[in-house]
Amino acid sequence: MIDLFGIATSALRALSTRLNVTAHNIANLNTEDFRPSKTTINEDKNNGVYVTISRNSQAEEVDIAGEMTELIITESSFKANLKTLRTAEETEKSVLDIIA
């Protein structure tokens, strides 16, 4: 059986890390010699996800447009995973109501 709670929870953790990295990049927009970091969401062998953080070797400076795009994508992903949690909870409750 697929663990929707576990999958969505791991995604929320990864997205939280992605949000922190994006915020760090934006906060250091004007810091001399700052090299932005980037995140990659990876599939976990247990059907969840995890994030890796690396220095963006291609970026000389913070790309504010790219960072804002990351924020929009992260927000949408948060919403989708929260909806997954709500739907899983409602489905579980419905099954328990049927059994009872």
Residue pairs with C-beta under 8 A, 6 or more apart in sequence:
2 47
3 47
4 84
4 85
4 87
4 88
5 85
5 88
6 46
6 47
6 48
7 47
7 48
7 49
7 84
8 81
8 82
8 84
8 85
8 88
9 48
9 85
10 44
10 48
10 49
10 50
11 41
11 48
11 49
11 77
11 81
12 78
12 81
12 82
13 50
13 51
14 39
14 41
14 49
14 50
14 51
15 74
15 77
15 78
15 81
17 39
17 51
17 53
18 39
18 41
18 51
18 70
18 74
19 71
19 74
21 37
21 38
21 39
21 53
22 39
22 67
22 70
22 71
22 74
24 37
25 36
25 37
25 62
25 67
26 62
26 64
26 67
28 34
28 36
28 62
29 61
29 62
29 64
34 61
34 62
35 55
35 56
35 59
36 55
36 56
36 59
36 61
36 62
36 63
36 67
37 53
37 54
37 55
37 56
38 53
38 54
38 55
38 56
38 59
39 51
39 52
39 53
40 51
40 52
40 54
41 49
41 50
41 51
42 49
42 50
42 51
42 52
43 49
44 50
